[in-house]
Amino acid sequence: MLGGVTYRLDIYRQGLRLSSRRNQRIAYLEFGLIVLVVLVALVLTAFTIPALAMLAQILMYHILTMTLANASVGIIAVWGVHHDCDETIARTERNPLVNLLTFNLLYHVEHHLFPAVPSNHLPALAKRLDAAAPHLTKAHVLPSTAVAIDFIHNRWNKLKDKYQNNNNNNSDCPIRKRFA
């Protein structure tokens, strides 16, 4: 998770270094607003007025959620879409619900091939890419439902067998020896 935070800071640092003066001013304004929200949340925690205390809790929850989300970017948006990609550029996802929840960020092959395409146009691009080059989009970010159910079933059976074997072998358990 710490790598996710440093990754995000590196992206900001590179963005500031490479962007125009106008975009740098916008970024610094954004950083200033983030610091302001954190300071307001910390100051509001000192108040005992119920409405202000509630606002402080909401702001602290928001800050914690955003910090955790930024820390997990490295896992989800970098490792998750690039790991084990020997034959393809990256992984992609075709599940519409997952893509809705991730704002189309898991159309990653499409992003690598056409980085200038806005994320709201990636689903249409994905359909065209599936027709033109299906070998590039065969690696998915998430396993299929059948693979996930099979994994859970196998794991459950291993745990069940282990538990049953431990129960059948009472001689290894000192508590069972004592009360047998």
C-alpha positions as a Python dict, from the first residue, in 0.01 Angstrom:
ca = {
    (1, 'M'): (0, 0, 0),
    (2, 'L'): (290, 235, 69),
    (3, 'G'): (405, 175, -289),
    (4, 'G'): (65, 298, -406),
    (5, 'V'): (110, 626, -219),
    (6, 'T'): (462, 681, -353),
    (7, 'Y'): (343, 583, -702),
    (8, 'R'): (71, 850, -686),
    (9, 'L'): (321, 1111, -563),
    (10, 'D'): (560, 1020, -846),
    (11, 'I'): (279, 1069, -1098),
    (12, 'Y'): (203, 1413, -952),
    (13, 'R'): (573, 1504, -954),
    (14, 'Q'): (613, 1401, -1320),
    (15, 'G'): (291, 1576, -1417),
    (16, 'L'): (405, 1900, -1256),
    (17, 'R'): (747, 1873, -1417),
    (18, 'L'): (609, 1814, -1768),
    (19, 'S'): (297, 2032, -1770),
    (20, 'S'): (245, 2391, -1877),
    (21, 'R'): (241, 2682, -1632),
    (22, 'R'): (-139, 2696, -1651),
    (23, 'N'): (-177, 2327, -1562),
    (24, 'Q'): (81, 2361, -1286),
    (25, 'R'): (-125, 2643, -1131),
    (26, 'I'): (-440, 2426, -1152),
    (27, 'A'): (-256, 2135, -988),
    (28, 'Y'): (-122, 2355, -707),
    (29, 'L'): (-475, 2492, -654),
    (30, 'E'): (-600, 2133, -627),
    (31, 'F'): (-326, 2047, -375),
    (32, 'G'): (-412, 2359, -175),
    (33, 'L'): (-780, 2264, -167),
    (34, 'I'): (-694, 1913, -48),
    (35, 'V'): (-481, 2057, 234),
    (36, 'L'): (-764, 2298, 321),
    (37, 'V'): (-1018, 2013, 346),
    (38, 'V'): (-782, 1814, 571),
    (39, 'L'): (-723, 2118, 795),
    (40, 'V'): (-1097, 2194, 816),
    (41, 'A'): (-1166, 1832, 911),
    (42, 'L'): (-899, 1841, 1182),
    (43, 'V'): (-1026, 2174, 1321),
    (44, 'L'): (-1389, 2055, 1321),
    (45, 'T'): (-1297, 1749, 1531),
    (46, 'A'): (-1231, 1988, 1820),
    (47, 'F'): (-1592, 2114, 1824),
    (48, 'T'): (-1860, 1949, 2034),
    (49, 'I'): (-2153, 2093, 1839),
    (50, 'P'): (-2332, 1787, 1693),
    (51, 'A'): (-2367, 1924, 1339),
    (52, 'L'): (-2000, 2023, 1320),
    (53, 'A'): (-1890, 1695, 1475),
    (54, 'M'): (-2094, 1507, 1214),
    (55, 'L'): (-1939, 1716, 936),
    (56, 'A'): (-1592, 1642, 1077),
    (57, 'Q'): (-1666, 1268, 1077),
    (58, 'I'): (-1789, 1283, 716),
    (59, 'L'): (-1480, 1475, 606),
    (60, 'M'): (-1245, 1238, 791),
    (61, 'Y'): (-1422, 939, 634),
    (62, 'H'): (-1385, 1101, 291),
    (63, 'I'): (-1015, 1171, 351),
    (64, 'L'): (-951, 815, 471),
    (65, 'T'): (-1141, 666, 175),
    (66, 'M'): (-956, 880, -77),
    (67, 'T'): (-620, 798, 84),
    (68, 'L'): (-690, 425, 69),
    (69, 'A'): (-815, 455, -289),
    (70, 'N'): (-499, 639, -392),
    (71, 'A'): (-284, 385, -210),
    (72, 'S'): (-451, 97, -393),
    (73, 'V'): (-403, 248, -740),
    (74, 'G'): (-68, 72, -777),
    (75, 'I'): (-227, -266, -712),
    (76, 'I'): (-541, -223, -920),
    (77, 'A'): (-442, 4, -1207),
    (78, 'V'): (-81, -104, -1253),
    (79, 'W'): (-20, -459, -1132),
    (80, 'G'): (-372, -589, -1196),
    (81, 'V'): (-374, -500, -1563),
    (82, 'H'): (-8, -575, -1643),
    (83, 'H'): (87, -893, -1452),
    (84, 'D'): (157, -1213, -1652),
    (85, 'C'): (125, -1035, -1987),
    (86, 'D'): (373, -1228, -2198),
    (87, 'E'): (177, -1244, -2523),
    (88, 'T'): (-34, -930, -2494),
    (89, 'I'): (26, -566, -2412),
    (90, 'A'): (-192, -563, -2102),
    (91, 'R'): (-510, -712, -1962),
    (92, 'T'): (-856, -581, -2038),
    (93, 'E'): (-1204, -632, -1895),
    (94, 'R'): (-1535, -687, -2072),
    (95, 'N'): (-1769, -709, -1773),
    (96, 'P'): (-1998, -403, -1808),
    (97, 'L'): (-2064, -377, -1433),
    (98, 'V'): (-1693, -385, -1348),
    (99, 'N'): (-1622, -126, -1616),
    (100, 'L'): (-1902, 95, -1485),
    (101, 'L'): (-1760, 75, -1130),
    (102, 'T'): (-1405, 149, -1250),
    (103, 'F'): (-1504, 429, -1491),
    (104, 'N'): (-1376, 222, -1788),
    (105, 'L'): (-1022, 217, -1649),
    (106, 'L'): (-986, -157, -1710),
    (107, 'Y'): (-1005, -122, -2089),
    (108, 'H'): (-629, -124, -2062),
    (109, 'V'): (-524, -286, -2392),
    (110, 'E'): (-732, -25, -2568),
    (111, 'H'): (-564, 247, -2362),
    (112, 'H'): (-215, 122, -2454),
    (113, 'L'): (-294, 98, -2823),
    (114, 'F'): (-485, 427, -2846),
    (115, 'P'): (-386, 649, -2548),
    (116, 'A'): (-554, 960, -2690),
    (117, 'V'): (-903, 803, -2691),
    (118, 'P'): (-1114, 934, -2399),
    (119, 'S'): (-1230, 668, -2152),
    (120, 'N'): (-1596, 719, -2241),
    (121, 'H'): (-1518, 599, -2598),
    (122, 'L'): (-1322, 290, -2490),
    (123, 'P'): (-1623, 50, -2490),
    (124, 'A'): (-1689, 123, -2860),
    (125, 'L'): (-1319, 90, -2934),
    (126, 'A'): (-1314, -242, -2746),
    (127, 'K'): (-1587, -384, -2971),
    (128, 'R'): (-1393, -284, -3280),
    (129, 'L'): (-1071, -426, -3138),
    (130, 'D'): (-1244, -756, -3047),
    (131, 'A'): (-1349, -791, -3410),
    (132, 'A'): (-1018, -682, -3564),
    (133, 'A'): (-761, -836, -3325),
    (134, 'P'): (-920, -1076, -3074),
    (135, 'H'): (-581, -1219, -2974),
    (136, 'L'): (-494, -886, -2807),
    (137, 'T'): (-800, -887, -2581),
    (138, 'K'): (-801, -1246, -2456),
    (139, 'A'): (-626, -1173, -2122),
    (140, 'H'): (-884, -1042, -1873),
    (141, 'V'): (-824, -857, -1545),
    (142, 'L'): (-1078, -1057, -1346),
    (143, 'P'): (-1140, -1431, -1371),
    (144, 'S'): (-1466, -1555, -1518),
    (145, 'T'): (-1746, -1652, -1281),
    (146, 'A'): (-1687, -2022, -1355),
    (147, 'V'): (-1316, -1994, -1269),
    (148, 'A'): (-1394, -1805, -947),
    (149, 'I'): (-1657, -2061, -839),
    (150, 'D'): (-1420, -2347, -922),
    (151, 'F'): (-1144, -2184, -713),
    (152, 'I'): (-1378, -2134, -416),
    (153, 'H'): (-1505, -2493, -445),
    (154, 'N'): (-1151, -2638, -456),
    (155, 'R'): (-1035, -2421, -166),
    (156, 'W'): (-1340, -2520, 39),
    (157, 'N'): (-1274, -2890, -25),
    (158, 'K'): (-907, -2854, 80),
    (159, 'L'): (-1008, -2681, 404),
    (160, 'K'): (-1279, -2938, 470),
    (161, 'D'): (-1036, -3229, 409),
    (162, 'K'): (-776, -3069, 634),
    (163, 'Y'): (-1032, -3020, 912),
    (164, 'Q'): (-1162, -3376, 879),
    (165, 'N'): (-808, -3517, 882),
    (166, 'N'): (-728, -3318, 1196),
    (167, 'N'): (-1045, -3450, 1365),
    (168, 'N'): (-963, -3811, 1271),
    (169, 'N'): (-612, -3782, 1412),
    (170, 'N'): (-695, -3715, 1778),
    (171, 'S'): (-355, -3832, 1900),
    (172, 'D'): (-192, -3509, 1777),
    (173, 'C'): (-415, -3283, 1982),
    (174, 'P'): (-303, -3254, 2348),
    (175, 'I'): (-645, -3127, 2459),
    (176, 'R'): (-824, -3425, 2307),
    (177, 'K'): (-571, -3662, 2463),
    (178, 'R'): (-644, -3519, 2805),
    (179, 'F'): (-1024, -3544, 2777),
    (180, 'A'): (-1043, -3869, 2580),
}
